Amino acid sequence: MRLREIVAVLEGHPPSVLPEGTEAVCEAGLTAILGSPPGRLSGRRALLEHAARRQAVLERLMACGTVLPALSGIGLTPAEAAAALAANGPRLRQELRRLAGRVQFQVLVQWDARLAPTRTDPEETAEDLRLRFADRIAEALAGVAEQHVNLPLRDDLLANQALLLPQSRTDDLDRSLEQIDALWTEGLRIRQIGPSPPVSFASLTFRRVASAAIRRARHRFGLEGPVDPIRLRALRRDLLLRAAEAERAEILAAADVLDLLTRCAASGGDLHLVRIWSEGQAVPADLEDAA
């Protein structure tokens, strides 16, 4: 069956009208939106065009409710997507509830360093001014966001932040930007991008868990045949209490694999375990190695 790129996961039924070039897969009260087949993109222009198309799809889906975006380039068949929704349903619904009513904005504040000397007193250098403005900007944005991530800065940027905030607080963001602009109206340029889904805070990645990893996880817990979730929780607790600190991450990873089996009928083949990625945090190590 053909591979498709997973774009996002929504709760409930699919939209009545899907964005062009996408299809929906429904399972366990969740909907996965699949786009064109993932392929190797060559060149900066192709990458930018692909990113723009994905972003347009994500923004259209926002009208349907909370959107969990997926990292670009993750390919699943429709059948694999359905199995992944079924197996990871509780984790996905938990994340959808956490992000309900919240959106992402990106704020960039650029300054003209050539004009900086006109704003300094004899005791303040241009670098002092840059640091002072950067602190004031960070303070203003932190006051409105539930979470924020500092994104890479160019030399001409005082701030480049992704902000997660409730949709009901977008007016507060506008007021914060007005305060920032008042710091130096003639020398600062403010750019606001959004609202968009929380791509910098909760992007999904699906990691394949092969049969060999399942066998290793079963061996660690001493389990054969159907996995009972109640017994699995008791065994996990017992192993964690007796394990050295260095072993606990492997125990938890193996428990995740077996927990996946309790919710997925396709236990004889490959499974996919969802992980949540955010800016500034490394994507977790391959689950097969962890298990």
N, C-alpha and C positions, 0 to 999 in steps of 0.2 A: 504494500500500500504506500502511496506517495507521502513524502515528508512535507510538512507545512511548518512555517515559523509561528510559534505561539507569541501572540501580541499582548494579551491581557486576560485576566479572569474577572468575571462579574458574578454577583449573587443573583439567583433567580433565573427566569427564562430569558432567552436572547432577545435583543431589540427586534421590533417588527421590521425595521429596515436596517440592514447591515451596511457598514461602510463598503465602498466599492473594492472588490478584490479580496474580500474576507469571507469566511464561513464560520459557523458556530457549532460547537460540540457541547451537549448538555449532559450532565451526570450529577447525581447526588445534590440536586438543588443549586448547582453551580454551572456557569457557562464559560467555556474557553473560546476566545476569539482567535482564529487562525488566519494568518496572512499568506502571502506568496511563499513558495519554497525557499528555504535559506540557501544562499549561494555565496560564493566568494566574490566580494566587491573589490574591484581594482580601481585605485585612484581616489583622491580626496573628494572630487566632485560626486562620484558614485556613492560614497559613504554619506556625504551630506544630503544627497537627494533621498537616499533610503531612510535616513534619520528623520527628515522632514515628512516623508510619507507616513512613517510610524507615528510621529507626533500628531499629525492631523487625524489619524484614526483614533488615537487615545483621547484627543480632545472631543471628538464627536461622541465617543462612548460615555463621556462624563454626563451627558444629558440623561443617561439611563441609570445613574446611581454611582456608588463607589467603584472605582476602577483600581485593580491591582495590576500594574504594568509588569511585563516580563523583560528580562535582559534581551537585547538583540542577538539574533543568531541561534536561538535554541530551537531545534527542529524535532517535532514529534509527528507521528501519524495521527489521524483522527482517533483511531482505536487506542493508541497510547495516551493521547490527551484525555480521553474519557476515563481510562483506568487510573491515570494520575489524579484526576479530580476526585474519583471515588476514594482512592487510598489516602489522599491528603486533605480530604474535606474538612475535618475539624480544625486543622492548622490554618487553612485558607479562610474559613469562616471567622476564626478568631482575629485574623489580621484585617478582614473586611470590617468587622465591628470596631476595631481599634481606630481605623482610618475613616469611619463614616463621618461625612460632613466636613472633611478636611481636604485642603488643596495645597499645592505647592506653588510658590512664587520664587523667582530668581531675581535678585537685585544686584546690579552692578553700579558702582559709583566711580566715575573717572574724574581725574583732575588734570589741570594744566600746570605742570611743574614750572613752566617758564614764567608764570605770573606769581609764583609763590613768594618771591622776595617782596612784592608790594604788600603782602599781608603780614610780614614779620616785623617784630619790634627789634631794636638793636641786640637784645639778648636771646632772640629766638631764631634758630636756623630754619632753612626750608625742611630739613629732616625732622626737626622738632614739630613743625607745623603739620607735616604729613602724619606723624604719629598721633598728634593731638586730634586731628580730624578723624583718623581711623578709629581711635578709641570712642569718640562721640558717636560715630556712625554705628559701630558695633553695639553700643549701649542702646541706641534708639531702636535698632532692629531686634535686639534680644527682648525688648519690652513687649513686643507684639507677637513673637513666634513661640509656639510650643516646643519646637525643635529647630535647630539651624545647623547647617553644614558649611564650613568655609571651603570654597572652591579655589582652584589655582588663580593666582594674581599675576597680571602683567605689571610692568614697571609703572604704567600710567593709571593703575587701578588702586583706589583706597579700600574698596570692598568688592567682594564677589561672593555672595551668600545665597544658598538655597534655604528657603523658609517653609516650614510646615505650620499651617494655622487653620482654624475653623473658617469656613466660608463666611460666617457671621461677623468675622473680625477684619474683613478686608478694608472697611472704613478706617480702622485703627492703623492699618499699614499705610494708607494714604496720608494720614496725619503724621506718621513717623517720617515718611518721605518728604513732607513739607518742612519738618524740623531739620532734616538733613540739608535740604536745599537752602534753608535760611543761613546755614553756616557760612556759605560763600556762593551766593547765587551766580555771580559772574564767572566763577572758576570751576564749578562742579557740574558734571553732566551725569544725570541719573537715568538708568535704563531698568525698566521693570518688565519681566517676562512671566506670563501666567494670567489667570490660574491654569494649572495643569495637574494631571495625576501625580502622585508622590514618587516620581521616578528616582529621586535622589535619596529617598528614605525607605522605600519598600518595593524594590524590584525583585520579581520572582526569578529563580533559577531552578531548573529541574535536573537533578543528578541521577544518572542511570545506576541502578543497583543490580548487578548481574547475579546469576545463580551461585557463583563461587562465593560472593560476599554473603549471600543468604546462608550458605552452608557454614561459613566461619562464624556467623552470628549465632546460628543454632548451636554450634559446638560450644561456644563460650557460655551459653545459658543452659546447655544440656537438654535442649528441647528437640523433639522429633514430632512429625505429624502436625495437625492443626494447633495453632498457637492460641491459648486462652489468655485474653487480655488481663484478667484479674491475677492469674498466676504469674504472668510476665511482670506486672508491676511489683508483686511481692519479691520475685527473684531479683529484679533490678535494685530494689531497696536493699536487699540482703547483700548483694554483690558490692554495692557502693559503700555500705557501712564497713565491709571487711577489706576493701581494696586500698592500695596505696594511692596517693594523690595522682601520680603519673598514669595510673590505669583508668581513672574515672572517665576521662574523655572517650576512651575506646569502649567502655561499658555503655555509656550513654549512646554512642553512635550505633553500636550493635543493637541496643534496645529500640532505637528508632527504626532500624531495618525490620525487626520482628514485629514491631507495632504496625508497620506498613502492611505486613502480611495479614494481620487480623482484619484489615478493611479492604483487601483486594482479592478478588476471586482468581486473578491471573497469577497465582503464586508460583506456577511452574516456570514462568518465563521472566524476562527482565521487568523490573519495576522502576518507577521514578519517584524520588523523594524530593519534596520541595524545600528550598532554602530561601531565606529573605536576605537580599543584598542591599547595602546602603553605601553612599559615597564615603570614602575614607576608610572603609573596612574591606579587608581582603575577602574574596569569595572563598567559602570553606573548602578545605582540601577534599580531594576525591573521596566519596563516601566508601568506595570499595576498600581503599587503603585504611580509612578510619575504622571500618568494621573488622 
